[in-house]
Amino acid sequence: MISRLLIIAGSDSGGGAGIQADIKTATAFGVYAMTAITAVTVQNTLGVRDWQPIDAAVVRGQIDACLSDIGADAIKTGMLGDAAMVEAVAAALRGQSAPLVLDPVMVAKGGAKLLADEAVSAIRARLLSLATIVTPNLPECEALIGFAPATDDEAREAARKFHALGARHVLFKGGHAPGAIVRDILADGETGALLVLEAPRIETRHTHGTGCTLASAIASGLAQKRSLPDAVRRAHAYVQDAIRTAPGLGGGHGPLNHFVRP
């Protein structure tokens, strides 16, 4: 049977990030995507102009409808918006056995805030303990645990802090760090084991939706029963190709090329 992925995230009217990027990514990996839409955004490559949350009860209804009928081999969360949404999603997912990829979306590529301050503590208290893997960029990592790792030893320490909150595995995304080489680090907070993935920085403004795409690619691999390191390696390579071959749409931060072969 085809692998199934439930995506819980916001809609991007420009199609480059959010639910739209998630569906495109899952499709590229041959995975059946279902959605629970948490918010509708008004955005394009130039930025987010406005956004409207979906009622939390409706979001939970979407989750329950998908899981009670079709089921899921993996689940991925993206934009959640506020603490009430975090609480509703956590309640809906509690007791689920499918691996959960938690992408703690806080700020859009253009700088618009997509997560209320009080929701950060709700993610720490309610969602991290349910996650198979968390995929923060460096600013998100600092918001969640108080610092962003700059060395391998700091990555181990940061992973231990995430593990203390319930999430054993963390993928620290290094795109915000300076340098010609971008280092992403998959860390096991229990054992301290690290998987370092390096790639030359691609000088381009067309990187909208990179985090969403990476998290959905990892979730697609987990839905297909790949090991976590294998899913992360394949997702990392896919995102590099998708950035390198981005179509160049729009006048701002354009979308990736989701049609590359994983």
C-alpha positions, 0 to 999 in steps of 0.5 A, a space after each residue: 500500500 502507498 505510504 501515507 503522510 499527514 501534514 499539519 501546517 499553514 497554506 501559502 498562497 504563493 505556493 512555495 512553502 507551507 502546505 503547498 510545498 509539503 504536498 509537492 514534496 510528498 508527491 515527489 517522493 511517491 507518498 500520499 499527502 493528507 492535510 490539516 490546514 492551520 492557517 491561511 496566509 496572504 503571501 507571495 515571494 515578496 513576503 507575508 501580507 496577512 494571515 488568518 488562523 483556522 479555528 483550532 476545533 476545525 483543525 483537530 477535526 481535520 486531523 481526526 478525519 484523516 487518521 480515523 479513515 485513511 491513517 498515517 505512516 508519518 505526521 509532519 507539523 509546520 506553522 501552528 500560529 498560537 498556543 491554542 493551536 499547539 494544544 489542539 494539535 498535541 491533544 489530537 496526536 497524543 497516543 499516535 504511533 506514527 513518527 512525528 516530524 516537528 518543524 517549529 515554524 516561527 518566522 517566514 522567510 521575509 521576516 513575518 512572525 508566524 508563531 505567537 510568543 506564548 506558543 513557544 512554551 506550549 511547543 516545549 511543554 506539549 509537542 516536543 515529547 511527541 516528536 520523533 525528530 525536531 528540525 529547528 533552524 538556529 534562531 528557532 533553536 535559540 527560542 526553544 532552548 536558549 541557545 543555538 549550537 556553533 560547534 559539535 560539542 554544543 550540538 550535543 549539549 543542545 540535543 541533550 536539552 531537547 531530549 530532556 523536553 522529550 524529543 530524542 532526535 534534532 536536526 540543527 539546520 545551519 543555513 543561518 550561520 555564516 560561511 561558504 559551507 552549510 552544516 546541518 547536524 542530526 543529533 541524538 540527545 540520548 547517545 550524543 551521536 552526530 550525523 554531519 551533513 555539509 554542502 556548499 552554500 548556494 548563492 541564491 535568493 530562491 530559498 522560500 520553503 526550504 525548511 518546510 520542504 526538508 521536514 516533509 522530505 524527512 517525513 516522507 522517508 519515515 513514512 516509507 519505513 526508512 531509518 532516520 539517518 537514511 531519511 535525513 540524508 535523502 531529504 538533505 540531498 533533495 533540498 540541495 538539488 531543489 535549491 540549485 535548480 530553483 525556477 527563479 519565480 517572483 521578485 523576492 524569495 522564490 520557491 524551490 524546484 520540487 520536481 527534482 527526483 529524490 
